[in-house]
């Protein structure tokens, strides 16, 4: 995180707090992934998101 912070000009001492809306989005996204709800995952993404996979199966 320190390199990312320095690149965008945020000092190490400055706290970074996510907005409530962003936290809710992340929570919904992770829950949808964990539950395997592909339709919900896709609905949370913007139209220009691209999924790249190596095609490996478990």
N, CA and C atoms as an extended XYZ file, in Angstrom:
174
Properties=species:S:1:pos:R:3:atomname:S:1:resname:S:1:resid:I:1 pbc="F F F"
N         0.808       -1.197        0.000 N   UNK     1
C         0.000        0.000        0.000 CA  UNK     1
C         0.851        1.261        0.000 C   UNK     1
N         2.042        1.193        0.535 N   UNK     2
C         2.831        2.422        0.634 CA  UNK     2
C         3.175        2.977       -0.743 C   UNK     2
N         3.477        2.101       -1.717 N   UNK     3
C         3.788        2.596       -3.065 CA  UNK     3
C         2.551        3.217       -3.694 C   UNK     3
N         1.410        2.588       -3.508 N   UNK     4
C         0.172        3.129       -4.066 CA  UNK     4
C        -0.148        4.480       -3.443 C   UNK     4
N         0.020        4.564       -2.139 N   UNK     5
C        -0.230        5.832       -1.449 CA  UNK     5
C         0.678        6.932       -1.974 C   UNK     5
N         1.949        6.612       -2.143 N   UNK     6
C         2.886        7.641       -2.599 CA  UNK     6
C         2.581        8.067       -4.029 C   UNK     6
N         2.142        7.136       -4.858 N   UNK     7
C         1.828        7.479       -6.248 CA  UNK     7
C         0.635        8.419       -6.362 C   UNK     7
N        -0.307        8.302       -5.442 N   UNK     8
C        -1.470        9.194       -5.502 CA  UNK     8
C        -1.389       10.337       -4.497 C   UNK     8
N        -0.248       10.445       -3.831 N   UNK     9
C         0.001       11.593       -2.969 CA  UNK     9
C        -0.623       11.540       -1.594 C   UNK     9
N        -0.809       10.350       -1.046 N   UNK    10
C        -1.352       10.209        0.305 CA  UNK    10
C        -0.224        9.769        1.222 C   UNK    10
N        -0.033       10.501        2.316 N   UNK    11
C         1.039       10.146        3.240 CA  UNK    11
C         0.672        8.893        4.030 C   UNK    11
N         1.698        8.221        4.580 N   UNK    12
C         1.486        7.000        5.373 CA  UNK    12
C         0.637        7.279        6.614 C   UNK    12
N         0.752        8.477        7.164 N   UNK    13
C         0.034        8.815        8.394 CA  UNK    13
C        -1.432        9.142        8.155 C   UNK    13
N        -1.756        9.524        6.940 N   UNK    14
C        -3.125        9.924        6.628 CA  UNK    14
C        -4.022        8.700        6.489 C   UNK    14
N        -5.068        8.609        7.296 N   UNK    15
C        -5.952        7.445        7.185 CA  UNK    15
C        -6.751        7.490        5.892 C   UNK    15
N        -6.991        6.329        5.351 N   UNK    16
C        -7.799        6.228        4.143 CA  UNK    16
C        -9.078        5.496        4.521 C   UNK    16
N       -10.187        6.187        4.412 N   UNK    17
C       -11.477        5.596        4.776 CA  UNK    17
C       -12.344        5.464        3.533 C   UNK    17
N       -12.874        4.294        3.339 N   UNK    18
C       -13.772        4.067        2.198 CA  UNK    18
C       -15.141        4.625        2.532 C   UNK    18
N       -15.790        5.125        1.546 N   UNK    19
C       -17.143        5.633        1.725 CA  UNK    19
C       -18.085        4.473        2.013 C   UNK    19
N       -19.166        4.740        2.710 N   UNK    20
C       -20.139        3.707        3.062 CA  UNK    20
C       -20.690        3.014        1.815 C   UNK    20
N       -20.918        3.766        0.756 N   UNK    21
C       -21.449        3.190       -0.478 CA  UNK    21
C       -20.449        2.204       -1.066 C   UNK    21
N       -19.171        2.570       -1.053 N   UNK    22
C       -18.147        1.679       -1.582 CA  UNK    22
C       -18.053        0.402       -0.757 C   UNK    22
N       -18.120        0.527        0.554 N   UNK    23
C       -18.067       -0.642        1.421 CA  UNK    23
C       -19.252       -1.566        1.169 C   UNK    23
N       -20.421       -0.985        0.972 N   UNK    24
C       -21.616       -1.780        0.696 CA  UNK    24
C       -21.461       -2.510       -0.636 C   UNK    24
N       -20.910       -1.819       -1.654 N   UNK    25
C       -20.704       -2.445       -2.956 CA  UNK    25
C       -19.745       -3.621       -2.837 C   UNK    25
N       -18.641       -3.421       -2.149 N   UNK    26
C       -17.653       -4.489       -1.977 CA  UNK    26
C       -18.271       -5.669       -1.243 C   UNK    26
N       -19.049       -5.391       -0.217 N   UNK    27
C       -19.706       -6.444        0.537 CA  UNK    27
C       -20.655       -7.249       -0.355 C   UNK    27
N       -21.461       -6.544       -1.140 N   UNK    28
C       -22.386       -7.225       -2.050 CA  UNK    28
C       -21.628       -8.042       -3.090 C   UNK    28
N       -20.547       -7.480       -3.624 N   UNK    29
C       -19.756       -8.163       -4.646 CA  UNK    29
C       -19.151       -9.445       -4.094 C   UNK    29
N       -18.519       -9.360       -2.924 N   UNK    30
C       -17.883      -10.539       -2.331 CA  UNK    30
C       -18.907      -11.604       -1.953 C   UNK    30
N       -20.028      -11.181       -1.414 N   UNK    31
C       -21.083      -12.131       -1.058 CA  UNK    31
C       -21.591      -12.846       -2.303 C   UNK    31
N       -21.790      -12.098       -3.376 N   UNK    32
C       -22.256      -12.704       -4.625 CA  UNK    32
C       -21.238      -13.695       -5.167 C   UNK    32
N       -19.958      -13.349       -5.089 N   UNK    33
C       -18.911      -14.272       -5.532 CA  UNK    33
C       -18.908      -15.542       -4.697 C   UNK    33
N       -18.970      -15.384       -3.376 N   UNK    34
C       -18.942      -16.534       -2.476 CA  UNK    34
C       -20.126      -17.462       -2.717 C   UNK    34
N       -21.265      -16.885       -3.051 N   UNK    35
C       -22.475      -17.678       -3.269 CA  UNK    35
C       -22.579      -18.202       -4.696 C   UNK    35
N       -21.655      -17.801       -5.541 N   UNK    36
C       -21.685      -18.242       -6.923 CA  UNK    36
C       -22.814      -17.626       -7.734 C   UNK    36
N       -23.283      -16.464       -7.318 N   UNK    37
C       -24.391      -15.791       -7.979 CA  UNK    37
C       -23.845      -14.922       -9.123 C   UNK    37
N       -23.641      -15.545      -10.274 N   UNK    38
C       -23.022      -14.879      -11.422 CA  UNK    38
C       -23.862      -13.697      -11.899 C   UNK    38
N       -25.166      -13.857      -11.944 N   UNK    39
C       -26.030      -12.762      -12.402 CA  UNK    39
C       -25.882      -11.531      -11.524 C   UNK    39
N       -25.810      -11.730      -10.213 N   UNK    40
C       -25.649      -10.605       -9.295 CA  UNK    40
C       -24.278       -9.962       -9.475 C   UNK    40
N       -23.231      -10.772       -9.634 N   UNK    41
C       -21.881      -10.237       -9.858 CA  UNK    41
C       -21.883       -9.364      -11.106 C   UNK    41
N       -22.450       -9.882      -12.186 N   UNK    42
C       -22.485       -9.129      -13.439 CA  UNK    42
C       -23.283       -7.837      -13.307 C   UNK    42
N       -24.345       -7.853      -12.525 N   UNK    43
C       -25.161       -6.654      -12.359 CA  UNK    43
C       -24.413       -5.564      -11.598 C   UNK    43
N       -23.417       -5.943      -10.807 N   UNK    44
C       -22.644       -4.966      -10.034 CA  UNK    44
C       -21.500       -4.349      -10.835 C   UNK    44
N       -21.179       -4.925      -11.970 N   UNK    45
C       -20.063       -4.450      -12.782 CA  UNK    45
C       -20.544       -3.472      -13.846 C   UNK    45
N       -19.660       -2.595      -14.268 N   UNK    46
C       -20.001       -1.682      -15.348 CA  UNK    46
C       -19.879       -2.403      -16.681 C   UNK    46
N       -20.391       -1.797      -17.712 N   UNK    47
C       -20.417       -2.430      -19.026 CA  UNK    47
C       -19.028       -2.660      -19.608 C   UNK    47
N       -18.029       -1.877      -19.187 N   UNK    48
C       -16.702       -2.001      -19.790 CA  UNK    48
C       -15.768       -2.948      -19.035 C   UNK    48
N       -16.299       -3.695      -18.069 N   UNK    49
C       -15.478       -4.661      -17.337 CA  UNK    49
C       -15.237       -5.877      -18.222 C   UNK    49
N       -13.998       -6.382      -18.188 N   UNK    50
C       -13.650       -7.546      -18.995 CA  UNK    50
C       -13.079       -8.622      -18.076 C   UNK    50
N       -13.569       -9.835      -18.209 N   UNK    51
C       -13.076      -10.977      -17.441 CA  UNK    51
C       -12.112      -11.767      -18.327 C   UNK    51
N       -10.909      -11.998      -17.815 N   UNK    52
C        -9.925      -12.796      -18.530 CA  UNK    52
C        -9.580      -13.982      -17.645 C   UNK    52
N        -9.689      -15.170      -18.197 N   UNK    53
C        -9.461      -16.386      -17.439 CA  UNK    53
C        -8.523      -17.300      -18.190 C   UNK    53
N        -7.797      -18.122      -17.450 N   UNK    54
C        -6.897      -19.073      -18.108 CA  UNK    54
C        -7.628      -20.350      -18.519 C   UNK    54
N        -8.900      -20.454      -18.139 N   UNK    55
C        -9.708      -21.590      -18.537 CA  UNK    55
C        -9.490      -22.848      -17.711 C   UNK    55
N        -8.659      -22.762      -16.696 N   UNK    56
C        -8.378      -23.937      -15.857 CA  UNK    56
C        -9.615      -24.295      -15.055 C   UNK    56
N        -9.810      -25.581      -14.882 N   UNK    57
C       -10.925      -26.075      -14.071 CA  UNK    57
C       -10.369      -26.690      -12.803 C   UNK    57
N       -11.173      -26.622      -11.765 N   UNK    58
C       -10.767      -27.230      -10.483 CA  UNK    58
C       -11.250      -28.648      -10.431 C   UNK    58
